[in-house]
Amino acid sequence: MSKYDALWEHVRQRGEQSLKLTFEEIQDILGIPIDHSFLKYKKELTDYGYQVGKISMREQTVIFSQID
């Protein structure tokens, strides 16, 4: 079990083609702040039918995209 499972499940349950979440929203979902380990764990999301798209440090957002 990954510390990001709750986030991956949230993205899957939303069922949207593309979903943009702020770092703050992600922290609310996880109960912990997003950190550099996110880059390591993001590949897990493909098991849920999604992938991590653009990560904007300036806007502090992450875009999640459904895999075709």
C-alpha positions in Angstrom: 0.0 0.0 0.0 1.3 3.4 -1.0 0.9 6.7 0.8 -0.7 8.0 -2.4 -3.4 5.3 -2.7 -6.2 7.6 -1.4 -5.3 10.2 -4.1 -5.2 7.6 -6.9 -8.6 6.3 -5.8 -10.0 9.8 -5.7 -8.8 10.5 -9.2 -10.3 7.2 -10.4 -13.6 7.8 -8.7 -14.0 11.2 -10.2 -13.9 9.5 -13.6 -13.0 12.6 -15.6 -11.0 12.6 -18.8 -8.7 15.3 -17.3 -8.6 16.5 -13.7 -6.6 19.4 -12.3 -6.0 19.5 -8.5 -4.1 22.0 -6.5 -1.3 20.9 -4.1 -3.7 22.0 -1.3 -6.5 19.8 -2.5 -4.1 16.9 -2.8 -3.0 17.5 0.8 -6.6 17.6 1.9 -7.2 14.2 0.2 -4.1 12.6 1.6 -3.8 14.3 5.0 -0.1 14.9 4.2 1.6 17.5 2.0 2.8 16.5 -1.4 6.6 16.1 -1.6 9.3 15.0 -4.0 8.4 11.3 -3.5 5.3 12.0 -5.6 7.6 11.9 -8.6 8.6 8.3 -7.7 5.1 7.1 -6.9 3.2 8.7 -9.8 3.7 5.6 -12.0 1.3 3.8 -9.6 -1.5 5.8 -11.0 -1.5 3.8 -14.3 -2.9 0.9 -12.4 -6.0 3.1 -11.9 -6.3 4.0 -15.6 -4.7 7.5 -15.3 -1.4 9.2 -15.6 0.1 12.3 -14.1 0.4 15.0 -16.8 1.7 18.4 -16.1 3.0 19.4 -12.6 3.1 23.2 -12.3 5.3 24.4 -9.4 4.3 28.0 -10.2 0.5 27.3 -10.1 1.0 24.5 -7.6 -1.3 22.2 -9.5 -1.2 18.7 -11.0 -3.1 17.6 -14.0 -4.2 13.9 -14.1 -5.3 12.4 -17.5 -7.2 9.3 -18.3 -5.2 6.8 -20.3 -6.8 6.0 -23.7 
